[in-house]
Structure formats: C-alpha cells, structure tokens
C-alpha cells in the first residue's frame, strides 16, 4: 500500500525514540512506549486526567467541536468486504482486514472525527503469547484443516482495539400486573378400590401495580459488528483496570471505529436494562407467581463513555467461508471456530474400520 501524500510527516514522528530516533510502539510487556531497535523505553504521559462520564443528551446532535480523531495524526481505512473501519497511527499500516481476512483496496485517509475515547484497556498480552495461545487452541482441534495452523503465525493476527459504550442512568418504571398466591385443596381419589387423598395446588390471582427505580452504573455495550456476537459475549474484561485514553496506546496497534452509534448503543442499553427492570418488577409484585402486563420506564441523568479494549484478531477462508479467530489481549483466552477436515475424518473412519475388521478376523480364526 502506497504512502498517502497527505500524511503530515511532523505528526508521524510524535513518538520518536530519544536515543536512536526510531518510532516507538506501545509494548504490552512493560506498558510503556518501547523502541523496537534499541529497546529504550518511555512512560506514557497522562494528559487527559481522569476517566469522566459525558452527558448523553448533549451528544444526540453532535457538532464538529465535540468530535475529534483518535490521535492527531490518525489515519483510517475501510474494508469493502465486511465494512469494518480501522484507525492507525503511522508508521503502522493496515493492509489486511483483521476481521474477514480481505485485503484493503481503498487508500487510507485522515481519520474522521468521532466521539473521543475516554478510557482504554491497554494490551498486556504480546503477539508472541497470543500466537502461542492460538497454537495450543488449534492443537486441541483434532479435525481442523492443516491450513488453520498458518493463522497461528505472529504475522497472521493483528492487534486491534475494539470499541465499547458504557452507560449510566437512573430509571423510574411504572408497572401493572398480577400477583399469584398458592393455596391447596384436599382432593379424594380412588386407587385400586381404596380411597386416598392428596393436596392439589391452585393459584389465586390479584391485580398489582406500582413503581420501581434503579440506578444503572457502567452497563457495557459492544460497539463492534465485525466480531461474531458469541465471541463478543464470551470476551471477559476487568473494566476496573481502565486507564485514561492516550493516543500513545495506539502506537504499533490499530483501533476499530465504532459501528454502533451512540444513539444505537443507548437503545441496546435500554434493551439490556429492560430485562433487569422486569426482574425488579416481579420482585416488587411478590407472591408465588407474577404476571407482568406493562412496564413504562423513563431514564434520566444518562451519561456514557467510549472505551477501547484489546484483541488479536485474524480471519481465513476455507471452502469459500470466512472463519474468525479472536484472542483476548488481556488474558490470552481464544475465541473462534474452525471447519472440519472431512479428509481427516474420512481417514480416521477408514482406520477404525480396518481395526474392526482385523479384530473380527482374529476373533473368527480363534474359533
């Protein structure tokens, strides 16, 4: 991929090594900017203060002053195959899409302004460790095709931060429903000519209505559509380890632009919150059983954060289907799927059949 002539050369070198002049990268091993040539290190300067919540309603109609690129010199490129957009800080490049394995065709451009990240979970797992975890995962998949092993090479998976939204809100809900209370009636029945009795449970239903309230604190919503939902669901994060976002954490890594907008994220938040509120309503109704007929909820004091979390992602094609592999950049846990090699399964089946035939022949001659 050719260099974009619009890149500001002065901005490219903002993370220069003071010892040899090379571009430094964020190193998961020490949590510092590190020179890949002379191994000099430099602490990341925290210039943004603490991680703060932003008022949601002030961003419903964001203007350009509220938006900004992830870094002063950030570039972005979009995948025409899956639609993912990734941001990177030169001299880092993006040649292949980490989410579908396709090659980027479009030339990179200056990154579009967006709702700036407030916090980041920095990488703590190195590329080598992620590749090792992937190799162990692949070795436990007996019937995986041999070309899956290629993905375990360090240069086949990319380090990329994926976006999340987090919401805080106060909720007030009015509800209507019914409370079911059990009572038991003695019934008599015949059993082989003998009269017996048993307790039969019945339910009395009473109308119920009321109000419940709850404060939601840091309900997290993934803002990526590029990873399969099952993978995202099983990625676990210790958000208590967040640090204020600094562009230096992008040095040597990429970041995905959020695909779920802030407004869409809030709607997903309300869907998750609705399930929690539903359980609050059932608890408030009480009794032995509950029926909930309606719940009307108002939200107030809504705030949010835009966060970045680290993964190593890779994708490959097998029989015209794309398979994803994701490694948690904090724990090394692998999420992925792999195709079955029917050749390997067929060979194993043949071997089993041969063994069974040999056993039958030995058994028959022994008679």
Order of alpha helices (4+ residues) and beta strands (2+ residues): alpha-beta-beta-beta-beta-beta-beta-beta-beta-alpha-beta-beta-alpha-beta-beta-alpha-beta-beta-beta-alpha
